[in-house]
Structures are given as C-alpha cells and as structure tokens.
Amino acid sequence: MQKQLIECVPNISEGRDLDKIKIIANTVETVAGVKLLDIDPGVATNRTVITFVGEPKQVVKAAFLLIKKASELIDMSKHTGEHPRFGATDVCPLVPISNISLTETAKYAKELGKRVGKELKIPVYLYENAAQESKRKNLANCRSGEYEGLKRKLVDLEWKPDFGPAEFNKSVIKSGATAISARDFLIAYNVNLNSTSTRRANAIAFDIRENGRAKTENGKINGKKVLDKNGEIVRIPGKLKAVKGIGWFIDEYGIAQISYNLTNISITSMHEAFDETCKSATKRGLRVTGSELIGLIPLQAMLDAGNFYLKRQKRSLGISDKEKIKIAVKSLGLDDLKPFNAQEKIIEYVLKDKKTKQLIDFTLSDFAEETAGESMAPGGGSISAYVATLGVSLGTMVANLSAHKRGWDDQWEYFSDWAEKGQAYKNTLLALVDEDTNAFNKIIDGFRMPKSSDKEKEARAEAIEKATIYATEVPFKVMETAEKSMEVMLEMAKKGIQNSLSDAGVGILCARTAVYGAYFNVKINAKDIKDRKFANAIVKKAEVILNKAILTEKQLIDFVNSKV
C-alpha cells in the first residue's frame, strides 16, 4: 500500500527574529518521518510561512509541537505587521498530497484542533473543509477583527471557538487564536507594482479577486454601499474565480504589492492572475514589475506558466522542464525581488531524495566509469535505455530547430507537437535507465535472502521469481518505448529541417541499437523465469517489436541515402 502524505503550511506571526523562527520550525523535524521543506519569512508582514510534509499522524504531531513552541516564543500583545492575523500560529492548514482525500484530511485537522484547544488552551477556529458551519468556511470571517478584536469575538456566542477557551485570559492574550483547516493546495502569490500606493494596489486587487468590491450608489469608493433586500452588501464580482486578494505596502522592498491566495490553480493559474493584474495595472496607469512566490509550488504550475508564454512567443513546447521553468521565472518576474531557486521552491524537487544519487545524475564521464567498473550494474539494459534516450533527443532537437526556422512560422505548432512527443519518450527512457539497474539489484537481493528452513527457501524462491519477471518487463518496456520513439526521427527526417537529416538518421540508429540491446536482456532474463507461459509470451512479443524496429531503421536509412 502506498504512503498517505499530507502537507502542513502553518503561518506564524514572526518574520523578523530569525533565531525564533528557526527554533519554531525545527520542532517539526523532531518527529520521525516528517520533512521540513521550506521556511519563508517576511519582514514587513512579520510573518513566516513554514512548509513540511509526512504521513498524517506524524504531521499532526509535528503541527501540535510547532503551535506549542510558537505560543511559547511569540507574544501577540506586542505583534505588529502588514498581514491580517490573530494568533502566534495564525493559520495551520493541512493539504492532501498523495493517496488521501480532502475529507479524510479534514478529520486530521479536527483532531489537531481538538488537541490544541484542550492541551494548549488556545482558541481554535476550524475553517475551509474542516469548518463545522458554513459561515466559518471562509478564513476572513474567522479572522475578522484580527487580534485586536479577539476579546470581543471570544465572548460572542456566534463566534465561540470550536475548541479551546472562549475568554481572553492571560494565556490567550499572549497566544491569540489559531485557525486550522483542511484545504486544497493553495498558492500564496504577490504581484509587485511600480508604486507605493496601497489604495491603488487594493483597487487592482478588487478588479481581480473573486469577491470583487462593494457596489456603491454613485460608483465611487466612498459612496454609500448598495444593499440587497436582506440588507446584505451587493458586490461587483472581480475577473477571476478562486482568487482572494488585498493590496499592501511592503517596507522592506519599498513597493506596493497585490497579495493573492490562489485557492484552486486548476480554475485560476498563477500566470492567469499575473496576466490579468498586468492589464488592470496598465489601465490604472501603473506597471507590474514582477512577482513573488511565498512558500512552495507544484512543478506542473511552473510548467503550465512556461507553456503559456512559449505559446505567446510561438515557440516550441518540446523543451526541457528546466528551460520551461526559466521562461516562467523570467515572464512572471519571480526573480524581481530576490533570486528564485527552483530546487527550493518547487515541491517535487524539494521532496526528491537528494541522498540517493541516480545514474542519470552522473556526469557523462562518471557514468562511463561506473559502467566500466567491477560491479555488474549498470549493464546492457541501462545502457540500452540511455542510448534510446540519446536517439530520441536527436529527433526532438530536429523538431525544435524546425519549429524555430525562419520562414516556417506557420508550422511551429506542428513541429512543437512532435517535439513534445519526443520529450515524453525521452523522459520515460531516462527513468528506465535507473529502473533497469534497480530491477537487477532486486534479483541480487532475492539471492541474498536466508534459506535455512523450508519456509525461508519458499519465500526466497518467490522473491527471485518476482524479481526476475520484473527484470524482464523493464527491458521490454525499453524496447517498446524505443521502437515507438522512432516515429519522431522518421517524421523529422521527412518533414523537418533538411540540414539536420543526418541527426535524425543517427537518432534512429540509436533507437534500433536500444531495441536490439534490450531484446537481448529480455531473452537472457526470461530463460530463468519458472512461469514458462509468461516467459514465452514476452519473448514472442519482443521479437515482433524487434522486427518492426529493423524495418523502420531500413526505411529511414534508405530515405537518408536517397537525399544525401
């Protein structure tokens, strides 16, 4: 069964004392299995966003310890800052990451809230998907009045905390209240203006955010607000759904910003929010100078932004993730205020286990040395996968060159599509470089299992059989992918830039070599499989793929020879 993972993103009301912040953040790593991903302090907001991840029970334990430590070190009666807040740990949302639903995550949020209220004597408000009544779903409602209004709020029967004391006692004066939730992945995102005016930044925020602005009788900001028949303020909706936003002035940068919470990036993406903000700013005589990401972001959100701006430039989308991220950073101005480090800001990169070095992380020379060494892995299977990677990379190169060729602007999308296909094949084959070696190592692990008793012998034999089957399936996958990737080289030889005809030719030679090499691995591993029905079937399918690859190679070689 796969691990359940949730992310926790507590926002503490301290952004200036780095020693305090470090002590509070480091409490989470005292819990086994919890990984601290990011600490993002803000001086002007006097607020720090902390991000950590792990299995649900461990994350709840770590979050409790963090809230406890924050209540000990932060005195809310002395706190000032630009951001709305009402507690030492102001908010503590739990976010489902993998193999867990939002509903199940909400149960953990309630468990955390109950413990914080009971053991730490801190008033707790549950919001978003953990909310126990509809008016508390919106964080702004729970936090309205902020810390300064907490004394009145706690004794209001309508706003009694879900857990913890309903009084502004000595302990609560220091700790304030905490809002705990379960929610979807949220991006905290600020857009920078060439202005110092909070009022103008707010005007843009009202243009964009879903909640818009209050409708007034004369259409002016200071005009009398229009009420509906129920006495509620009538609002003029903003341009974008799933967006919350306010304007503020950031003293440490000397500029005004629009601070957004993008609550559902499948509805409104970061680049859409940025783009609409640029339009609104221009209409109001202002200019957007860049933007700032608070906390972490999913890789796909960055790739989507890169693709968005590449399409605008009529450039091929079939480039590496690294290049797409670079395009996104420059287009959004994410490095306007400080350098943007993708390895520290993209959640998948931060979660990657950097202790385990993969073959594909080696330099070319180190990879060759590792292959030439005394160990049996990497062997022919991994090399076949890597040769296939090089082959389709050449085909993808031809597609990208063709997409960018002067005079072929009307065909850029056609070649971009082929480059994207090539990138997809390349990514699959790169993963198979290490997977072939991992599969071989599983066989070795099986042979190392104890065999002192009949039970141990049976378990050992079963493990070896499973590992051998897998070690046959991996090179078969290399064969399949390498053979399919030949379509890229074939198409680019015929339709792509003709100066690169030889590159497409070399690419297909690499692919055919990979198919043949992986075929050898399928056959040699299949002979040791006890399940002969499976073994014979996979070898037969492998022979069909091999013959197709040989025919495709001949077709391209004949074509190249006819042209040069």
N, C-alpha and C positions, 0 to 999 in steps of 0.2 A: 504493500500500500504506500502511495506517495505521501510525503510530508505535507501537512497543512502549514501554510505560512501566512502570518499577518504582519502588517507594518504598523508601527505606532509613531505618531508625529506630535508629541507634546510641544506646546509653545509656552516657555517660561518667561516671567516678567523680569528678566535681567539680560541686558545686552551689552553692558559696559565693563563689568568686573569679570575678566576672563578666567581668573582663578576660581571664582564661584561657579561659573558656567561649566568649567572642566570637572569640578568635583561633582556637580549635579549630574552631568551627562555620563560620567564614568560609572555611576552606580548601576547602570543597566548591564554593564559587562561583568558585574559580579554574579550574574545569573547565567549558568551554563546553557549554551545553545543560543544565546541572544547576541546579535551582532550590531554594534553601533555603526551606522552608515554615514551620518552627516551631522555636523554642528554648524549652524548658520546664524551668527549673532548680528544684531542691528543696533548701532549706537543711538541713532535718533529715535527709533521706536522703543529702545531699551527693552528689547525682546529677542529671544533666541529660539529658533526652530531646531528641534533635535529629532533625528530620524533613526529608528532602529527596527530590526526585523527578527523574527524567530517563530517557533511554534506557539500556538495560542496561550497555553498555560504559563509558559516561560515569559512571554511578552507581558501578560497581565501582572505577573510577579515583579518584573522589571519596572513596569509603569508605576506600580504601587511604591516601590522603593524610590523612584525618581520624584514622584509627587511628595513623598515624605521628606526627602532631602531638600527639595525646593522650599517647602514650608518652614524648614528649619533655618535656611540661609537667606531667604528673601522676606523683607518686611514691607508689606503692601502699603502701610500707612506712610511710607517715605518714597513711594514709587511715582515717577513721572515718565511720560513717553507719548509719542505721537499715536501709537496704535490703541484702539479700544481694548480694554482689559478689565478684569475684576478679580483676578487671583494670581497667587505666586506661580502655580501651574494654571495658566489661564484656560487653555483647552487641551484635551488629550483624546484625539480621535484614533480609533482602530480601523485599519483598512485591510480588507481581504486581498491577498496577493496570489495565492495558489491553493487549489483543492479545498476551498472553504467558501461558503455562501455569505452574503451580506447579513442574512437573517441569523445565521449561526454566529457571526462576528458580533452582532448586536447583543447576543446573550453574554458574551465575554465582557462587553462594555458595561452591561448592567452588573455583572459580578464584580468588576473593578470598582464601579461607582459605589456599590453597597459596602465594600471593604474600606474604601477611602472615607466614606461618611461615618462608619461605625468605629474604625480603629484610629483614624487620624483626626476625627471630629471636624472635618472640613465640609461645608455645604456643597452638595453636588447636584448639578442640573444635567439631566440626560437630554441630548438633542439629536438632530438628524434621525437616522434609522433606529436609534436606541430610545427616542423620545416616547414618553408614556401618554402624552396628549398632543393633539395637533398643533396647538399654539407654541409648543416648545420645540418643534422640529427645526425652526429657524434659530440659528445661534444668536442673531442680532436681537431677537426677542428675549432670549435667556439672559443676554449680557446687557440689555438696555439699562441705562442709569450708571453703568460701569461700577467701579469700586466705590466711588463717592455716593452712589445711590443704594448701595447694598444694605445699609442699616434699615432703610425703609422697606426695601424689597423683601427681606427675610421675614418680616412680620406681616406681610400682605398674604392673606390666605390663598389668593390666586397664584402667588409665586413662591409658595412654600417649597423648599428644596426637595428633590426626590429622595435624597439621603443626607444624613448629617444634621447638625443643629440649625434650627430656624431662629437664631438670635445672633446679634452682632456682639459676641462676647470677646474677652481679651484675646483668646486664641484666634478667632475669626478676623479680628482687627488686623492681626499680623498676616494670616494666610490668605484672606479673601476667600472667594468661592472658586470652584473648578467645574468646567463644562466637559462632560465625557460623552463620546459618541461612537457610532459605527457609521462609516460613510464610504462612498466610492473614492477612488483615487482623485485627489484634488491638487491642482497646480496653483501655487501662490506665485503671482507674476506681476511685476511692477513695470510700468512704461514711463520712460524719462522724457521730460519736456524742457525746452529751452526757455523756461520761465521760472519765476519764484512764487507765482500766484496760486495759492491753494484754491481760491474761488474759481479760477479758470480751470484748474485741474479737476475740480468737482463737477464743473459744467460738462466736461468731456466724459467723466465717469457716468453722469446721469444720461448722456446721449447713448452710451454703450450698454450699461448694465441692464439686466432683465427687468428689474424693478423700476427703472426709469426715474422719473421725477414727479412730484406732486403737481396736479393741474391747478392753475390759478385763474381767477376771473379775467384778469387783464393780460394774462400770458407772461407777466413779469415775475421774477424770483420773489420779490417782496409783496406780491399781490395776495389777495385773500384766497385761501385754498377752497377749491370746489369740493363739496361733499355729496355723496350719493344719498338715496332715500333712507339708508340705515345709519347715516351720519358718519360713514367711513370716507376718508380722503380718496378722491378719484386720482388715479395715477396715469401718466402718459408712459407707456412701456418704452424701454430702450431697444436698441437694434438687435442685441444678441441674447439668446436663451442660455440658461445655465451659467450666468456670469453675475458675480457680485463685485461691486467696486466703489471706492471712495478716492478723493484727492487729498494729498497732503504735501507738506514741505519737509524735505529731508536736510537737516542742518549739516550733517557730515559730508554731503555731496553738494550742498548749496543750490539744490534744484527742487522743483515741484515734480511729483510723480502721481500717476494714477495707479493705485494698488488694486489688483484684481484677484479674486478667487475664481478659478475656472473649475466649476464643480462637476462637469461632465465633458471631458475633452472629445468624446465621440459626437457631442452636439455642437460645441464651440471649441475649436482648437486654439492653441496659443497663437499661431500665425494669423488666424482669422481675427482674433481680438486685437492683435498688433496692427493689422491692416486697417481695420475699421477705426481704430484710435488715430492712426495717421490721417485718415480722411477727415475725421471730426476736428482734429487739431488744426489742420490746414484751413478749414472753413472758419475757424475762430482766430486765425492769424498767428497760430503757434506752430512749432515744428517738433516732431518726435525726434530725439537724438539717439535713442537706443532703448534697451530694456534690461531687466534684471530678474533672474530666476531665484526664488527663495526655496531652499530645500532641493529635493530630487525630482527627476522627470523620467518617464518611461522612454526607452530608446525609440519606440515607434513614433512618439510625438515629435521627436527631433527629426527623424527620417521623413515624416509627413511634411514638416516645415521645409526641409531641404527640397523635397519633390515639388512642393508648391512654387518655390522660387525658381527652380530649374525649368519648370513648365512655362513660367512667365518669360524666361530668357530663351525659350525654345531650344533648350539643351537636353541632351540625352539623360534619362533617369538611370541608365545602366552603369552607374559608377559605384565605387565602394561606399560603405557606410561612413567611413572616416571622412571622405570628401563631401558627402551629403551633410554631415554634421557641421563641417567647416562652412558650407554655404548657409546653413540655418543660422549659425552663430553670427556671421557677418551680415546677413539680411535682417536679422532681428536686433542687431547691435547688442548681443548678450555680453560682449566684452567692452561695453561703453564705460562702465564704472570701475570694473576690475577684471582681470583675466578669467576666462571661462575654461575650466578644466573638465573635459568630458569624462575622464576617468573618475572624477569625484562627484559629478552632478547627474550622471545617467545611472539609473538604479541597477540595470543589468550589469553594467561594468563594475559597480561598487560591490555587488553580490558575488561576482566571479571570484573563485578561489585562486588568489594570486600565488599561493604557496605551491600549488601543483603546476609545474611547467609542462605545457603540452608540446608535442613535436612541432606543431605549426607555429609555435612561439620562438623556435630556434632560429638563429641566423642560417643562411644557406650553407656556410662553411661548417657550422656546428652540427647541422642536420646530416651533412655528408660524413662528418667524423663519427657521429652517433651510429649511423648506418654501418660504417666500416669497422666499428669496434667488435669486441668479443661477444656481446650479447646477441641473441637470436632475433631480437626485435629492436627497431623496426626492420621488417623484412619485405619480401616481394609484394605483399598485399598493400602495405602502406605506401611503398614506392609507386605501385600502380595507381593508387588513388591520387598521389601527388602529381604524377606525370599527366593524368587526366585533367587535373586542376590547371596545370600549365597550358594544356591544349585548348581548353575552353576559354581560358583567359586570353589567348591569342585571338580566338574568334570574336570575343567580346570587345577586344581592342579595335578590331576592324569595324565592328558595328558603331562604336563610339566615334572613331575617326570619320566614318561615313556620315554620321548624324551631324557632324560639325563642319563638313566640307562646304566650302564656298560654292554657291550656286545650287546646292541641294537642299535649301531651306524648306522647301515644300515636302521633303521626305523625312524630316528629322524625327517625326513620331514613329514612322515605320522602323527606322534603324534603332530608335530608343527602345522600342518593344523587344527587338532582338537582343539588344544589349542587356535588358532586364532579364530575359530568359537565360542568357549566358551567365549573369551574376548569380541567378538561382542555382544553376548547375554547379557553378564554382563553389558556392557556399556549402552545398551538400557534399561535394567531393572533398573539400577541406576538412569537414567534420569526420569523414571516413578515413582520413589519414591516421588520426589518433584512434579511431574506433577499431580499426583492424589490429593495431598493436594491443589495445585493451582486450579484444576478443582472444588473441593468442595468450595473453597473460592469464586469462580465466582458465584456459586449459592447464597451464602450468600450476595454477592454484589448486585445481582439481587433483592433479597427480600428487600434490604435497599433502593432501588430506590423510588422516590416520587410517590404518587398515588392520587394526589389531583384532577386531571382532567381526562377525558376520554382518552385524548392523552397520558398522563403520565401513566395511567393504561395499555394502549395498549403496550407502549414501555417497561414497567416493565414486563409484561407477556411474551413478545417476548424474552427479555433478560434471563428470568428464564428458558424458554423452551430451548433456545440455550445452556445455561449453563448446564442444566440437561442432554441434549443429549451428550454434551462433557464429562460430569462426568460419563456417561455410557460407552462412547467409550474408555476412558482411562483404566479402569479395564479390559475391553475386550481385549485391547492391551496387558495388563499384562498377561491375560490368554493365548493369542496366543503365546507370546514370551516364557513364562514359559513352556508351553507344547512342543514347538519346541526345547527348550534347553535340554529337557530330552534325546535327541539323543546323546548328549555328554556323559552323565553319563552311558547310556546304552552301548555305544561303548567302553568306557573306562573300564567298568566292565568286558566286554568280552575279550578285546584285551590289555588293559593296565596292568601295574604292579599289580600283584595279592595281594601284601601286602596292597594295598590301596583299596581293594574290598569294604570294609565297608564304605570308604569315598564316593565312587560312590553311594553306597546304601543310605547313609544319604542325599546325593545331590538330588537323585530322590524323596525321601520323602519330602524334602523341596519344590521341584518343584510342586509336586502334591498338597501339602498344599496351595501353592500360587495360583494354578489354582482354587482350591475349594474356597479359600477366595475371590479371585477376582470375581468368579462366583456369590457369594452372593451379592457383590457390584453391579454387572451388574443388577441382578434381582431387588434389592431394589431401584435402581435409575430409572430403566426402567418403574416401575409402575407409576411414576409421569410424564412421558412423554405424552404429549397430542397427538402426532403423533403415534397412536397405530400401524400402519403398520410398522413403523421403530422399535418401541419397541418390538413387537412380533418377528420380523425378527432377531434382535440382540440377544434376549434371546434364540431363537432356535439355532442360530449358536454357542452360548456359551455352550449349552447343548452338542453339538457334540464334542466340544473341551474338555469338562469335561470328557466325556465318554472315549475319546482317552487317556487322561492322566491317568485315573484309570486303564485302560488295560495295559499301558506301565509300570506303577508302579508295578502291579502284576507280569508282565513278569520279571522285574528286581529283585523283592523280591524273586521270585521262583528261579531265577538263583543264587542269593547270597546264599540262603539257601542250594542249591544243592552243593555249593562249600565249605561251611564252616561247 
